[in-house]
Amino acid sequence: MSNFTIEAVIREDQGKGASRRLRNEGLVPAVVYGGAKNKKPLSLSLINKDFVKLTNNDNFFSSIITLMVDGKEEKVIIKDLQRHPAKPLLLHADFQRITKSNKISIKVPISFINFEQSVVAKAAAKFAVEANVVEVICMADKLPESVTVDLSNVEIGQVLHLSDINVPAGVKVSALRRGEDHNQSIGYVYSPRGATA
């Protein structure tokens, strides 16, 4: 599991004007919510350049993050991030507190493995990825850095689905909890023109 820590300061000012002032000072407005029932949402500000650096790492979005708020640690996951359409600026972030007793819902990367070992790969077949992340539900201590799909036994024309993802014990693919009709495709095997499989 990757470790990410962000320094944050509690902010008192609210509203669009206050958010604009923060951004002009190189800060990002953020909010933290959830956790125990009596915990109130916290309005925070983060240093934009430090935050941008963390978000350039794909693992950031599927990891538990430590927010350092006035010397105290808050364990969170990122739920929403608004970016400037043209500049390397983050406009706003939403974080969700995590607890030992509540499940979290978060997107993690899908790793497609062992395709080069398959018979079809040796016969010049290709694999096309349709989804490279999947939403999972689990307790925070069970959060995987990624989930895998083993392609060592695939066949030409085969379509892989969410149900083909190998998830660790205690982890569920969110969409599959809604029924078989949500078992969407995540990739397929095809033979390029002129290749003989």
C-alpha angles and dihedrals in degrees: 000000000000119000119225125175126186127189112225136180126208111246125207099190116090134187138049095297092053091047091051091051091050092051090049087056092053094259132126121221112228141171132211119203141164129042122107115015094249095049112109124214113268123219111214143172125218131192106261099214093050092045093048089053091056094047090056087071109081091210089065091077095053099041139088107254127207113221112198104210113182091327096314125108123235117186109215146155124221114252103173137009127186116202131193108255095229111016132060089253130124113217103191141347133204119202128188120212116233127214135188091247103046127076118231129216113214141152117248130184121263115225115204107205141185098017091132088059094056124104092237093053089055087053091056098262119150134215120223117203115217098174128024098179133045133191114241134184121216146126113282093250091055096052109132121213087225141344125232141225115200110219098178094110102036123134134214110280093016116145117209119215138194088267089064091065115107108224125184121247112286094027124105131187104242098218093053090060087067094060144272094297088067092059093111126184120264101182146338142217119238139173114234116232111279094019119118115215 
